Structure formats: C-alpha cells, structure tokens
Amino acid sequence: MSGSPSLLVEVQIACENADIPQGLPIEAWVTRAADAAGAALARSAEISVRVVDTEEMQALNRDYREKDKVTNVLSFPAGETAGLPPDARQPLGDIVICAAVVSDEAASQGKALADHWAHMLVHGTLHLLGHDHKSDAEAQVMEGLEARILAAHGLADPYVKS
C-alpha cells in the first residue's frame, strides 16, 4: 500500500462523503511525511488512517481530548508494543480525519481541497512521529516541516495567508 518498504498505510473510509478527492494518494502523503521527517523506522511499521463523519469525530474528540466539538484531524500514537514477533509490523498509531470539516475548511480558506487533505495527512503523521504545536517554538518547528514537505511536492505553504 505504501511506496516505502518499511511503512504500511492502512486506509479506512468510514463515511459517505463526496468531498473526499477521488484518487487522493493518502498512502503517499503519509509516507512522504514520515520520510521527510527523518523517521528512522527500526523495523517495518504501520499507520492507520480513518476518514470519518462529523459525529464520529466529535465523539472521539470528546472522549479522548475532553473537547465536545468536531475537529479536522486527530492522531493517536500507539507507543511501543512489547512482545511482537521480530517480523511483525510495529504500529505507530492512527490518524483520524473528518471529511466534512476538511472540505469546509478548504472552502472557507480558499484552498484546493486535495491540497488541504495533503496538509491534514502530513500534520497527522507528524504528530504520530512525536511532533507537536503546544508551544510557539514547537509550532514553528512543526509548521516549518509541514510547509517543506508540501513544497517538495508542489503545494503552497498552508500557513501563509493569501
């Protein structure tokens, strides 16, 4: 599923939403983010991406972050899984994206829908790899990395206001 032999990206589409761009290379964007972040995956790894509706996203945000509102992307790092056979894939975690929110944001921000999807996939992947934006310094590093990954593939910096 992925171009990188050390990373498997499992994709689940759990909603009916025409706003998911056809042919969106979900696996490619996750792999690009992991590669560009210099993620040294010691052994084969796996990331799951689940595309959901607003109800599921709000429930996840409420249950795991105590924020009873819908959001665009959530990342759930798996942490080290002890006891796996040597040839088993190490789960890195799950990325959950709300199709409707991403679509609404792209429209309200005047961004191409596929570009905003790419940004959310890169953003979610970087969270799984330990990046965060809780402080200004962390945000500057993470946003800079996101912009470089996207630019390397011909997309505009998502943090520059047009």
Secondary structure, 3 states (H helix, E strand, C coil): CCCCCCEEEEEEECCCCCCCCCCCCHHHHHHHHHHHCCCCCCCCEEEEEEEECHHHHHHHHHHHHCCCCCCCEEEEECCCCCCCCCCCCEEEEEEEEEHHHHHHHHHHHCCCHHHHHHHHHHHHHHHHCCCCCCCHHHHHHHHHHHHHHHHCCCCCCCCCCC
